[in-house]
């Protein structure tokens, strides 16, 4: 589901780890290319993970779960300035 709630896709959780997951997505994977989205793990929406898209292979996608730790690494990389 989009962070702003404007889109959603059904998917099957193919594989999962502490840091990410492999999903089989129904329909277009284009909306998943948004910076971040939610993987809703329950019908009530009480179990979810914030994700970012890592790779796409047809209907299969790989996502990384966004945590304070991964967010800090991403933000640190955006501020890196090369001396070359």
BAFI-3210 file (N, C-alpha, C; in Angstrom, 3 decimals, decimal comma, padded with zeros to 6 digits):
// residues 84
n [1|2|3|4|5|6|7|8|9|10|11|12|13|14|15|16|17|18|19|20|21|22|23|24|25|26|27|28|29|30|31|32|33|34|35|36|37|38|39|40|41|42|43|44|45|46|47|48|49|50|51|52|53|54|55|56|57|58|59|60|61|62|63|64|65|66|67|68|69|70|71|72|73|74|75|76|77|78|79|80|81|82|83|84]
n.u [000,840|000,498|002,296|000,788|-001,705|-002,989|-002,787|-002,826|-001,675|-002,294|-000,436|001,819|003,650|006,694|009,203|010,953|012,994|014,773|015,534|014,282|012,164|010,850|008,480|005,554|003,832|000,548|-000,668|000,457|003,812|004,694|003,741|005,169|007,640|007,751|009,237|008,947|006,835|004,107|004,094|001,464|000,603|-001,569|-005,144|-006,416|-004,660|-002,961|-000,509|002,392|005,021|007,325|008,618|011,143|011,671|013,914|014,656|013,281|011,812|010,030|006,953|007,878|009,311|011,889|012,197|013,398|013,197|012,362|013,957|014,836|017,566|018,294|017,312|018,933|021,387|020,811|020,240|022,716|024,305|023,291|024,329|026,973|029,943|032,071|035,617|036,914]
n.v [-001,171|002,231|004,822|007,092|006,034|005,963|003,927|000,353|-003,053|-006,494|-009,204|-012,020|-013,314|-014,506|-015,074|-014,219|-012,209|-010,845|-008,386|-007,881|-008,799|-011,120|-010,737|-011,759|-010,025|-008,979|-007,600|-004,388|-003,427|-000,884|001,220|000,531|001,570|003,926|005,988|004,928|002,425|000,575|-002,768|-004,568|-006,802|-008,025|-008,524|-006,552|-004,516|-003,992|-005,194|-004,464|-003,493|-000,987|-000,330|-000,347|-000,516|-002,811|-004,535|-005,719|-008,403|-009,359|-010,385|-010,666|-009,109|-007,566|-006,359|-004,017|-003,715|-000,730|000,868|002,751|002,534|001,743|003,953|005,992|005,243|005,542|008,302|009,299|008,536|010,182|012,620|012,466|013,668|013,518|013,718|013,736]
n.w [000,000|-000,773|000,928|001,296|001,004|-001,467|-003,354|-003,828|-003,906|-004,345|-003,005|-002,726|-000,113|-000,647|000,404|003,399|005,554|008,370|007,417|004,964|002,108|-000,356|-002,801|-004,623|-006,889|-007,736|-010,715|-011,971|-011,226|-011,129|-009,275|-006,986|-007,263|-006,006|-003,483|-000,839|000,687|002,208|003,414|004,091|006,514|007,671|007,743|009,169|009,174|011,248|011,480|009,884|007,572|006,779|003,597|000,981|-002,495|-003,937|-006,066|-009,237|-010,929|-013,332|-012,121|-009,594|-006,748|-004,809|-001,547|000,855|004,326|005,905|008,464|011,418|011,468|008,786|007,466|008,462|007,357|004,622|004,485|005,304|003,164|001,161|001,753|001,298|-000,041|-002,694|-002,872|-005,206]
ca.u [000,000|001,238|002,391|-000,330|-002,945|-003,634|-002,748|-002,486|-001,549|-002,266|000,824|002,104|004,955|007,413|010,310|011,169|014,076|014,674|015,823|013,541|011,281|010,592|007,038|004,988|002,834|-000,512|-000,798|001,643|004,748|005,094|003,576|006,146|008,860|007,707|010,359|008,623|005,453|003,860|003,697|000,471|000,700|-002,794|-006,363|-006,808|-003,653|-002,203|000,850|002,895|006,434|007,636|009,542|011,587|011,919|015,331|014,769|012,069|012,018|008,668|005,986|008,570|010,068|012,622|012,060|014,162|012,385|012,919|014,014|015,611|018,959|018,461|017,024|020,131|022,405|020,389|020,424|024,159|024,809|022,837|025,105|028,383|030,512|033,339|036,708|037,531]
ca.v [000,000|003,479|005,509|008,038|005,276|006,163|002,726|-000,902|-004,227|-007,784|-009,917|-013,224|-013,266|-015,693|-015,306|-013,057|-012,240|-009,706|-007,125|-007,660|-009,866|-011,334|-010,757|-011,934|-008,953|-009,021|-006,333|-003,587|-003,122|000,522|002,039|000,166|002,341|005,089|005,925|003,989|001,954|-000,361|-004,151|-004,818|-008,237|-008,550|-007,956|-005,371|-003,475|-003,750|-005,708|-003,948|-003,091|000,066|-000,951|000,317|-001,468|-003,056|-005,092|-006,228|-009,446|-009,732|-010,135|-010,794|-007,929|-007,644|-005,138|-003,870|-003,084|000,549|001,059|003,950|002,238|001,814|005,336|006,772|004,908|006,161|009,750|009,566|008,393|011,309|013,807|012,205|014,458|012,955|014,698|013,587]
ca.w [000,000|-000,793|002,215|001,374|000,883|-002,761|-004,181|-003,165|-004,760|-003,654|-003,235|-001,955|000,530|-001,105|001,330|004,264|006,534|009,288|006,735|003,734|001,646|-001,778|-002,985|-005,952|-006,933|-008,752|-011,420|-012,275|-010,139|-011,251|-008,066|-005,969|-007,496|-005,113|-002,559|000,220|000,740|003,304|003,210|005,133|006,772|008,278|007,158|009,942|008,974|012,475|011,284|008,610|007,515|005,804|002,648|-000,237|-003,568|-004,218|-007,405|-009,890|-011,937|-013,716|-011,045|-008,309|-006,316|-003,554|-000,769|002,093|005,351|006,316|009,915|011,761|011,103|007,326|007,085|008,796|006,346|003,364|004,610|005,365|001,791|000,345|002,091|001,007|-001,129|-003,111|-002,984|-006,531]
c.u [000,890|001,226|001,219|-001,689|-003,631|-003,590|-002,454|-002,430|-001,616|-000,940|000,880|003,506|005,672|008,505|010,493|012,347|013,867|014,822|015,003|012,706|011,273|009,089|006,681|003,778|001,827|-000,599|000,532|002,506|005,174|004,894|004,610|007,448|008,855|008,823|010,122|007,155|005,332|003,542|002,768|000,351|-000,538|-004,002|-006,830|-005,819|-002,808|-000,773|001,322|004,377|006,554|008,749|010,029|011,950|013,414|015,507|013,403|012,493|010,642|007,696|006,605|009,362|010,784|012,498|012,966|013,239|013,098|012,809|014,779|017,068|019,180|018,219|018,256|021,233|022,088|020,630|021,900|024,762|024,422|023,680|026,593|028,833|031,884|034,391|037,393|036,924]
c.v [001,240|004,149|006,472|007,359|005,368|004,940|001,508|-002,029|-005,467|-008,448|-011,163|-013,059|-014,575|-016,073|-014,057|-013,298|-011,051|-008,377|-006,861|-008,856|-009,952|-011,516|-011,089|-011,009|-009,177|-007,649|-005,633|-003,356|-001,659|001,342|001,738|000,942|003,653|004,922|004,912|003,600|000,989|-001,744|-004,456|-006,324|-008,833|-007,868|-006,712|-004,227|-003,190|-004,276|-005,245|-003,648|-001,989|-000,481|000,035|-000,771|-001,581|-003,581|-005,576|-007,264|-009,978|-009,377|-010,276|-009,527|-008,241|-006,316|-005,190|-003,194|-001,822|000,651|002,347|003,759|002,347|003,230|006,206|006,507|005,571|007,664|010,118|009,492|009,557|012,544|013,628|013,024|013,887|014,040|014,622|014,481]
c.w [000,000|000,572|002,389|001,190|-000,468|-003,670|-003,310|-004,191|-003,869|-003,963|-002,368|-001,399|000,210|-000,106|002,172|005,193|007,469|008,553|005,472|003,337|000,124|-001,906|-004,426|-006,006|-008,050|-009,396|-011,595|-011,034|-010,167|-009,973|-006,978|-006,122|-006,725|-004,087|-001,443|000,131|001,905|002,779|004,379|005,305|007,430|007,666|007,909|009,780|010,199|012,403|009,908|008,730|006,467|004,918|001,606|-001,236|-003,832|-005,643|-007,904|-010,916|-012,319|-012,608|-009,658|-007,999|-005,006|-002,840|000,451|003,093|005,826|007,838|010,183|011,333|009,592|006,834|007,341|007,770|005,016|003,399|004,664|003,970|000,903|000,594|001,830|-000,184|-001,456|-003,238|-004,340|-007,549]
res [x|x|x|x|x|x|x|x|x|x|x|x|x|x|x|x|x|x|x|x|x|x|x|x|x|x|x|x|x|x|x|x|x|x|x|x|x|x|x|x|x|x|x|x|x|x|x|x|x|x|x|x|x|x|x|x|x|x|x|x|x|x|x|x|x|x|x|x|x|x|x|x|x|x|x|x|x|x|x|x|x|x|x|x]
***
